[in-house]
Amino acid sequence: VCAVLHQPRAQVFDLVDDLVLLSPAGRTVYAGPRAGAVPYFESLGVEFPARDNPADILMDALTDLRLPAMKAPGEARRDE
């Protein structure tokens, strides 16, 4: 089953097996098991406070164009 979920509750997010996360530019930023998404984004410097919904933090990270994987080809970073 394929579904589009925009900022699901944490309980719903935990039921998801696999994710495909796209940047605002439409580039694939992450595709793989849900359980691997948090460690992957942590390796990019994204912090996941224990009491916050991981889906909310992922959405924030996807819209943060300072992360290199979020940029479209040729696009400047926001802070440049």
TISEZA-574995 format. One record per residue: x, y, z of N, C-alpha, C, O in turn; residue in one letter. Coordinates in Angstrom, 2 decimals, decimal comma. Layout:
{n_px=X | n_py=Y | n_pz=Z | ca_px=X | ca_py=Y | ca_pz=Z | c_px=X | c_py=Y | c_pz=Z | o_px=X | o_py=Y | o_pz=Z | res=A}
...
! end
This chain:
{n_px=0,85 | n_py=-1,17 | n_pz=0,00 | ca_px=0,00 | ca_py=0,00 | ca_pz=0,00 | c_px=0,90 | c_py=1,23 | c_pz=0,00 | o_px=1,86 | o_py=1,31 | o_pz=0,76 | res=V}
{n_px=0,57 | n_py=2,16 | n_pz=-0,85 | ca_px=1,30 | ca_py=3,43 | ca_pz=-0,94 | c_px=0,36 | c_py=4,54 | c_pz=-0,48 | o_px=-0,80 | o_py=4,59 | o_pz=-0,90 | res=C}
{n_px=0,84 | n_py=5,41 | n_pz=0,38 | ca_px=0,03 | ca_py=6,51 | ca_pz=0,87 | c_px=0,90 | c_py=7,74 | c_pz=1,06 | o_px=2,11 | o_py=7,63 | o_pz=1,29 | res=A}
{n_px=0,29 | n_py=8,90 | n_pz=0,97 | ca_px=0,97 | ca_py=10,15 | ca_pz=1,25 | c_px=0,48 | c_py=10,64 | c_pz=2,60 | o_px=-0,71 | o_py=10,87 | o_pz=2,80 | res=V}
{n_px=1,42 | n_py=10,78 | n_pz=3,52 | ca_px=1,09 | ca_py=11,26 | ca_pz=4,87 | c_px=1,91 | c_py=12,52 | c_pz=5,13 | o_px=3,14 | o_py=12,48 | o_pz=5,10 | res=L}
{n_px=1,25 | n_py=13,61 | n_pz=5,38 | ca_px=1,94 | ca_py=14,86 | ca_pz=5,67 | c_px=1,84 | c_py=15,12 | c_pz=7,17 | o_px=0,78 | o_py=15,44 | o_pz=7,69 | res=H}
{n_px=2,98 | n_py=14,97 | n_pz=7,84 | ca_px=3,09 | ca_py=15,16 | ca_pz=9,28 | c_px=2,11 | c_py=14,32 | c_pz=10,08 | o_px=1,25 | o_py=14,85 | o_pz=10,78 | res=Q}
{n_px=2,25 | n_py=13,00 | n_pz=9,99 | ca_px=1,36 | ca_py=12,13 | ca_pz=10,77 | c_px=1,69 | c_py=12,20 | c_pz=12,26 | o_px=2,78 | o_py=12,59 | o_pz=12,66 | res=P}
{n_px=0,71 | n_py=11,80 | n_pz=13,07 | ca_px=0,96 | ca_py=11,66 | ca_pz=14,51 | c_px=2,07 | c_py=10,65 | c_pz=14,72 | o_px=2,31 | o_py=9,80 | o_pz=13,86 | res=R}
{n_px=2,76 | n_py=10,72 | n_pz=15,84 | ca_px=3,86 | ca_py=9,81 | ca_pz=16,12 | c_px=3,40 | c_py=8,35 | c_pz=16,11 | o_px=4,13 | o_py=7,47 | o_pz=15,65 | res=A}
{n_px=2,20 | n_py=8,09 | n_pz=16,61 | ca_px=1,69 | ca_py=6,73 | ca_pz=16,64 | c_px=1,47 | c_py=6,18 | c_pz=15,22 | o_px=1,71 | o_py=5,00 | o_pz=14,97 | res=Q}
{n_px=1,02 | n_py=7,02 | n_pz=14,31 | ca_px=0,83 | ca_py=6,61 | ca_pz=12,92 | c_px=2,18 | c_py=6,44 | c_pz=12,24 | o_px=2,38 | o_py=5,47 | o_pz=11,51 | res=V}
{n_px=3,09 | n_py=7,35 | n_pz=12,48 | ca_px=4,44 | ca_py=7,28 | ca_pz=11,91 | c_px=5,11 | c_py=5,96 | c_pz=12,29 | o_px=5,79 | o_py=5,35 | o_pz=11,46 | res=F}
{n_px=4,92 | n_py=5,52 | n_pz=13,52 | ca_px=5,52 | ca_py=4,26 | ca_pz=13,98 | c_px=4,96 | c_py=3,04 | c_pz=13,27 | o_px=5,59 | o_py=1,98 | o_pz=13,30 | res=D}
{n_px=3,81 | n_py=3,15 | n_pz=12,62 | ca_px=3,20 | ca_py=2,03 | ca_pz=11,90 | c_px=3,72 | c_py=1,90 | c_pz=10,47 | o_px=3,49 | o_py=0,89 | o_pz=9,81 | res=L}
{n_px=4,41 | n_py=2,91 | n_pz=9,99 | ca_px=4,91 | ca_py=2,93 | ca_pz=8,62 | c_px=6,15 | c_py=2,04 | c_pz=8,51 | o_px=7,02 | o_py=2,07 | o_pz=9,38 | res=V}
{n_px=6,22 | n_py=1,25 | n_pz=7,43 | ca_px=7,38 | ca_py=0,39 | ca_pz=7,20 | c_px=8,50 | c_py=1,12 | c_pz=6,48 | o_px=9,64 | o_py=1,14 | o_pz=6,94 | res=D}
{n_px=8,18 | n_py=1,74 | n_pz=5,34 | ca_px=9,18 | ca_py=2,38 | ca_pz=4,49 | c_px=8,77 | c_py=3,80 | c_pz=4,16 | o_px=7,58 | o_py=4,13 | o_pz=4,12 | res=D}
{n_px=9,78 | n_py=4,65 | n_pz=3,91 | ca_px=9,55 | ca_py=6,05 | ca_pz=3,60 | c_px=10,25 | c_py=6,45 | c_pz=2,31 | o_px=11,31 | o_py=5,93 | o_pz=1,98 | res=L}
{n_px=9,65 | n_py=7,36 | n_pz=1,59 | ca_px=10,31 | ca_py=8,10 | ca_pz=0,53 | c_px=10,08 | c_py=9,56 | c_pz=0,87 | o_px=8,95 | o_py=10,04 | o_pz=0,86 | res=V}
{n_px=11,17 | n_py=10,27 | n_pz=1,18 | ca_px=11,07 | ca_py=11,67 | ca_pz=1,58 | c_px=11,68 | c_py=12,53 | c_pz=0,48 | o_px=12,81 | o_py=12,29 | o_pz=0,06 | res=L}
{n_px=10,93 | n_py=13,52 | n_pz=0,03 | ca_px=11,34 | ca_py=14,39 | ca_pz=-1,05 | c_px=11,59 | c_py=15,80 | c_pz=-0,54 | o_px=10,91 | o_py=16,27 | o_pz=0,37 | res=L}
{n_px=12,57 | n_py=16,46 | n_pz=-1,13 | ca_px=12,83 | ca_py=17,87 | ca_pz=-0,82 | c_px=11,78 | c_py=18,72 | c_pz=-1,52 | o_px=11,07 | o_py=18,22 | o_pz=-2,39 | res=S}
{n_px=11,67 | n_py=20,01 | n_pz=-1,14 | ca_px=10,73 | ca_py=20,89 | ca_pz=-1,86 | c_px=11,03 | c_py=20,96 | c_pz=-3,36 | o_px=10,14 | o_py=21,25 | o_pz=-4,15 | res=P}
{n_px=12,27 | n_py=20,69 | n_pz=-3,74 | ca_px=12,65 | ca_py=20,71 | ca_pz=-5,16 | c_px=12,30 | c_py=19,39 | c_pz=-5,86 | o_px=12,51 | o_py=19,25 | o_pz=-7,06 | res=A}
{n_px=11,76 | n_py=18,43 | n_pz=-5,09 | ca_px=11,35 | ca_py=17,16 | ca_pz=-5,68 | c_px=12,43 | c_py=16,10 | c_pz=-5,73 | o_px=12,23 | o_py=15,04 | o_pz=-6,31 | res=G}
{n_px=13,57 | n_py=16,37 | n_pz=-5,13 | ca_px=14,67 | ca_py=15,40 | ca_pz=-5,10 | c_px=14,45 | c_py=14,41 | c_pz=-3,96 | o_px=13,96 | o_py=14,76 | o_pz=-2,89 | res=R}
{n_px=14,81 | n_py=13,16 | n_pz=-4,22 | ca_px=14,72 | ca_py=12,15 | ca_pz=-3,17 | c_px=15,82 | c_py=12,42 | c_pz=-2,15 | o_px=17,01 | o_py=12,45 | o_pz=-2,48 | res=T}
{n_px=15,42 | n_py=12,61 | n_pz=-0,91 | ca_px=16,36 | ca_py=12,86 | ca_pz=0,18 | c_px=16,61 | c_py=11,59 | c_pz=0,96 | o_px=17,72 | o_py=11,33 | o_pz=1,42 | res=V}
{n_px=15,56 | n_py=10,79 | n_pz=1,12 | ca_px=15,68 | ca_py=9,52 | ca_pz=1,84 | c_px=14,66 | c_py=8,55 | c_pz=1,28 | o_px=13,50 | o_py=8,91 | o_pz=1,06 | res=Y}
{n_px=15,10 | n_py=7,32 | n_pz=1,05 | ca_px=14,20 | ca_py=6,23 | ca_pz=0,66 | c_px=14,70 | c_py=4,99 | c_pz=1,35 | o_px=15,82 | o_py=4,53 | o_pz=1,11 | res=A}
{n_px=13,88 | n_py=4,45 | n_pz=2,22 | ca_px=14,28 | ca_py=3,25 | ca_pz=2,95 | c_px=13,37 | c_py=3,01 | c_pz=4,13 | o_px=12,29 | o_py=3,59 | o_pz=4,24 | res=G}
{n_px=13,82 | n_py=2,14 | n_pz=5,02 | ca_px=12,99 | ca_py=1,80 | ca_pz=6,19 | c_px=12,79 | c_py=3,00 | c_pz=7,11 | o_px=13,69 | o_py=3,81 | o_pz=7,31 | res=P}
{n_px=11,58 | n_py=3,10 | n_pz=7,66 | ca_px=11,30 | ca_py=4,18 | ca_pz=8,61 | c_px=12,31 | c_py=4,19 | c_pz=9,75 | o_px=12,76 | o_py=5,25 | o_pz=10,19 | res=R}
{n_px=12,66 | n_py=3,01 | n_pz=10,22 | ca_px=13,58 | ca_py=2,91 | ca_pz=11,36 | c_px=14,96 | c_py=3,48 | c_pz=11,04 | o_px=15,70 | o_py=3,84 | o_pz=11,96 | res=A}
{n_px=15,32 | n_py=3,58 | n_pz=9,78 | ca_px=16,62 | ca_py=4,13 | ca_pz=9,40 | c_px=16,61 | c_py=5,62 | c_pz=9,16 | o_px=17,68 | o_py=6,22 | o_pz=9,03 | res=G}
{n_px=15,45 | n_py=6,23 | n_pz=9,09 | ca_px=15,36 | ca_py=7,66 | ca_pz=8,76 | c_px=15,99 | c_py=8,54 | c_pz=9,84 | o_px=16,77 | o_py=9,44 | o_pz=9,53 | res=A}
{n_px=15,65 | n_py=8,29 | n_pz=11,09 | ca_px=16,19 | ca_py=9,12 | ca_pz=12,17 | c_px=17,72 | c_py=9,01 | c_pz=12,23 | o_px=18,38 | o_py=10,05 | o_pz=12,28 | res=V}
{n_px=18,31 | n_py=7,81 | n_pz=12,24 | ca_px=19,77 | ca_py=7,74 | ca_pz=12,24 | c_px=20,42 | c_py=8,44 | c_pz=11,03 | o_px=21,47 | o_py=9,07 | o_pz=11,16 | res=P}
{n_px=19,78 | n_py=8,31 | n_pz=9,86 | ca_px=20,32 | ca_py=8,96 | ca_pz=8,67 | c_px=20,34 | c_py=10,48 | c_pz=8,83 | o_px=21,35 | o_py=11,12 | o_pz=8,58 | res=Y}
{n_px=19,21 | n_py=11,05 | n_pz=9,27 | ca_px=19,16 | ca_py=12,50 | ca_pz=9,42 | c_px=20,03 | c_py=12,97 | c_pz=10,59 | o_px=20,57 | o_py=14,07 | o_pz=10,55 | res=F}
{n_px=20,16 | n_py=12,15 | n_pz=11,62 | ca_px=21,09 | ca_py=12,51 | ca_pz=12,70 | c_px=22,52 | c_py=12,60 | c_pz=12,17 | o_px=23,29 | o_py=13,45 | o_pz=12,60 | res=E}
{n_px=22,87 | n_py=11,72 | n_pz=11,22 | ca_px=24,21 | ca_py=11,77 | ca_pz=10,64 | c_px=24,43 | c_py=13,05 | c_pz=9,83 | o_px=25,58 | o_py=13,43 | o_pz=9,57 | res=S}
{n_px=23,34 | n_py=13,71 | n_pz=9,42 | ca_px=23,42 | ca_py=15,00 | ca_pz=8,71 | c_px=23,39 | c_py=16,18 | c_pz=9,67 | o_px=23,46 | o_py=17,33 | o_pz=9,24 | res=L}
{n_px=23,27 | n_py=15,89 | n_pz=10,97 | ca_px=23,27 | ca_py=16,96 | ca_pz=11,97 | c_px=21,91 | c_py=17,36 | c_pz=12,48 | o_px=21,80 | o_py=18,32 | o_pz=13,24 | res=G}
{n_px=20,86 | n_py=16,65 | n_pz=12,08 | ca_px=19,51 | ca_py=16,96 | ca_pz=12,56 | c_px=19,34 | c_py=16,36 | c_pz=13,95 | o_px=19,68 | o_py=15,19 | o_pz=14,17 | res=V}
{n_px=18,83 | n_py=17,13 | n_pz=14,89 | ca_px=18,61 | ca_py=16,65 | ca_pz=16,25 | c_px=17,15 | c_py=16,24 | c_pz=16,44 | o_px=16,24 | o_py=16,91 | o_pz=15,95 | res=E}
{n_px=16,94 | n_py=15,14 | n_pz=17,14 | ca_px=15,60 | ca_py=14,61 | ca_pz=17,41 | c_px=15,38 | c_py=14,54 | c_pz=18,92 | o_px=15,69 | o_py=13,52 | o_pz=19,54 | res=F}
{n_px=14,86 | n_py=15,62 | n_pz=19,52 | ca_px=14,58 | ca_py=15,58 | ca_pz=20,96 | c_px=13,60 | c_py=14,43 | c_pz=21,28 | o_px=12,68 | o_py=14,16 | o_pz=20,52 | res=P}
{n_px=13,82 | n_py=13,79 | n_pz=22,40 | ca_px=13,07 | ca_py=12,58 | ca_pz=22,77 | c_px=11,56 | c_py=12,79 | c_pz=22,81 | o_px=10,81 | o_py=11,85 | o_pz=22,52 | res=A}
{n_px=11,10 | n_py=13,96 | n_pz=23,17 | ca_px=9,66 | ca_py=14,16 | ca_pz=23,35 | c_px=8,96 | c_py=14,72 | c_pz=22,10 | o_px=7,76 | o_py=14,95 | o_pz=22,11 | res=R}
{n_px=9,73 | n_py=14,92 | n_pz=21,02 | ca_px=9,15 | ca_py=15,49 | ca_pz=19,80 | c_px=8,77 | c_py=14,39 | c_pz=18,82 | o_px=9,35 | o_py=13,30 | o_pz=18,84 | res=D}
{n_px=7,81 | n_py=14,67 | n_pz=17,95 | ca_px=7,36 | ca_py=13,75 | ca_pz=16,93 | c_px=8,42 | c_py=13,68 | c_pz=15,82 | o_px=8,71 | o_py=14,71 | o_pz=15,21 | res=N}
{n_px=8,99 | n_py=12,52 | n_pz=15,55 | ca_px=10,00 | ca_py=12,42 | ca_pz=14,49 | c_px=9,49 | c_py=12,90 | c_pz=13,14 | o_px=10,26 | o_py=13,47 | o_pz=12,37 | res=P}
{n_px=8,22 | n_py=12,68 | n_pz=12,83 | ca_px=7,67 | ca_py=13,12 | ca_pz=11,54 | c_px=7,72 | c_py=14,65 | c_pz=11,43 | o_px=8,01 | o_py=15,17 | o_pz=10,36 | res=A}
{n_px=7,45 | n_py=15,36 | n_pz=12,51 | ca_px=7,53 | ca_py=16,82 | ca_pz=12,49 | c_px=8,96 | c_py=17,28 | c_pz=12,24 | o_px=9,20 | o_py=18,20 | o_pz=11,46 | res=D}
{n_px=9,91 | n_py=16,64 | n_pz=12,89 | ca_px=11,31 | ca_py=17,02 | ca_pz=12,73 | c_px=11,79 | c_py=16,71 | c_pz=11,32 | o_px=12,54 | o_py=17,49 | o_pz=10,73 | res=I}
{n_px=11,36 | n_py=15,59 | n_pz=10,77 | ca_px=11,72 | ca_py=15,26 | ca_pz=9,39 | c_px=11,18 | c_py=16,31 | c_pz=8,42 | o_px=11,88 | o_py=16,73 | o_pz=7,51 | res=L}
{n_px=9,93 | n_py=16,73 | n_pz=8,60 | ca_px=9,36 | ca_py=17,76 | ca_pz=7,74 | c_px=10,14 | c_py=19,06 | c_pz=7,85 | o_px=10,39 | o_py=19,73 | o_pz=6,85 | res=M}
{n_px=10,54 | n_py=19,43 | n_pz=9,07 | ca_px=11,35 | ca_py=20,63 | ca_pz=9,25 | c_px=12,69 | c_py=20,47 | c_pz=8,53 | o_px=13,16 | o_py=21,41 | o_pz=7,88 | res=D}
{n_px=13,31 | n_py=19,30 | n_pz=8,65 | ca_px=14,60 | ca_py=19,06 | ca_pz=8,01 | c_px=14,48 | c_py=19,11 | c_pz=6,49 | o_px=15,36 | o_py=19,63 | o_pz=5,81 | res=A}
{n_px=13,39 | n_py=18,59 | n_pz=5,95 | ca_px=13,21 | ca_py=18,58 | ca_pz=4,51 | c_px=13,06 | c_py=19,99 | c_pz=3,94 | o_px=13,40 | o_py=20,22 | o_pz=2,78 | res=L}
{n_px=12,57 | n_py=20,92 | n_pz=4,73 | ca_px=12,40 | ca_py=22,29 | ca_pz=4,26 | c_px=13,58 | c_py=23,18 | c_pz=4,62 | o_px=13,57 | o_py=24,37 | o_pz=4,30 | res=T}
{n_px=14,59 | n_py=22,62 | n_pz=5,28 | ca_px=15,79 | ca_py=23,37 | ca_pz=5,66 | c_px=16,82 | c_py=23,20 | c_pz=4,54 | o_px=17,55 | o_py=22,21 | o_pz=4,51 | res=D}
{n_px=16,87 | n_py=24,16 | n_pz=3,64 | ca_px=17,73 | ca_py=24,04 | ca_pz=2,47 | c_px=19,21 | c_py=24,21 | c_pz=2,79 | o_px=20,03 | o_py=24,19 | o_pz=1,87 | res=L}
{n_px=19,57 | n_py=24,39 | n_pz=4,05 | ca_px=20,99 | ca_py=24,46 | ca_pz=4,40 | c_px=21,63 | c_py=23,08 | c_pz=4,35 | o_px=22,85 | o_py=22,98 | o_pz=4,24 | res=R}
{n_px=20,83 | n_py=22,02 | n_pz=4,42 | ca_px=21,38 | ca_py=20,68 | ca_pz=4,31 | c_px=21,66 | c_py=20,40 | c_pz=2,83 | o_px=20,76 | o_py=20,58 | o_pz=2,01 | res=L}
{n_px=22,88 | n_py=19,95 | n_pz=2,47 | ca_px=23,24 | ca_py=19,79 | ca_pz=1,06 | c_px=22,28 | c_py=18,90 | c_pz=0,28 | o_px=22,03 | o_py=19,19 | o_pz=-0,89 | res=P}
{n_px=21,75 | n_py=17,85 | n_pz=0,86 | ca_px=20,87 | ca_py=16,94 | ca_pz=0,14 | c_px=19,54 | c_py=17,57 | c_pz=-0,22 | o_px=18,80 | o_py=17,03 | o_pz=-1,04 | res=A}
{n_px=19,22 | n_py=18,70 | n_pz=0,37 | ca_px=17,92 | ca_py=19,33 | ca_pz=0,15 | c_px=17,94 | c_py=20,28 | c_pz=-1,05 | o_px=16,87 | o_py=20,70 | o_pz=-1,51 | res=M}
{n_px=19,12 | n_py=20,63 | n_pz=-1,56 | ca_px=19,21 | ca_py=21,63 | ca_pz=-2,61 | c_px=18,93 | c_py=21,02 | c_pz=-3,98 | o_px=19,28 | o_py=19,88 | o_pz=-4,26 | res=K}
{n_px=18,29 | n_py=21,80 | n_pz=-4,82 | ca_px=18,15 | ca_py=21,43 | ca_pz=-6,22 | c_px=19,49 | c_py=21,70 | c_pz=-6,91 | o_px=20,26 | o_py=22,55 | o_pz=-6,44 | res=A}
{n_px=19,79 | n_py=21,02 | n_pz=-8,00 | ca_px=21,05 | ca_py=21,28 | ca_pz=-8,71 | c_px=21,17 | c_py=22,77 | c_pz=-9,06 | o_px=20,26 | o_py=23,36 | o_pz=-9,63 | res=P}
{n_px=22,32 | n_py=23,37 | n_pz=-8,71 | ca_px=22,57 | ca_py=24,76 | ca_pz=-9,02 | c_px=21,92 | c_py=25,75 | c_pz=-8,07 | o_px=22,10 | o_py=26,95 | o_pz=-8,22 | res=G}
{n_px=21,17 | n_py=25,26 | n_pz=-7,09 | ca_px=20,48 | ca_py=26,14 | ca_pz=-6,15 | c_px=21,42 | c_py=26,59 | c_pz=-5,04 | o_px=22,15 | o_py=25,77 | o_pz=-4,49 | res=E}
{n_px=21,40 | n_py=27,86 | n_pz=-4,72 | ca_px=22,23 | ca_py=28,37 | ca_pz=-3,62 | c_px=21,58 | c_py=28,05 | c_pz=-2,30 | o_px=20,36 | o_py=27,92 | o_pz=-2,20 | res=A}
{n_px=22,41 | n_py=27,92 | n_pz=-1,26 | ca_px=21,85 | ca_py=27,72 | ca_pz=0,08 | c_px=21,23 | c_py=29,01 | c_pz=0,55 | o_px=21,62 | o_py=30,09 | o_pz=0,09 | res=R}
{n_px=20,25 | n_py=28,93 | n_pz=1,46 | ca_px=19,57 | ca_py=30,12 | ca_pz=1,98 | c_px=20,53 | c_py=31,05 | c_pz=2,70 | o_px=20,36 | o_py=32,27 | o_pz=2,66 | res=R}
{n_px=21,54 | n_py=30,47 | n_pz=3,36 | ca_px=22,44 | ca_py=31,30 | ca_pz=4,17 | c_px=23,66 | c_py=31,75 | c_pz=3,39 | o_px=24,59 | o_py=32,31 | o_pz=3,98 | res=D}
{n_px=23,68 | n_py=31,53 | n_pz=2,06 | ca_px=24,82 | ca_py=31,96 | ca_pz=1,25 | c_px=24,55 | c_py=33,33 | c_pz=0,64 | o_px=25,40 | o_py=33,86 | o_pz=-0,07 | res=E}
! end
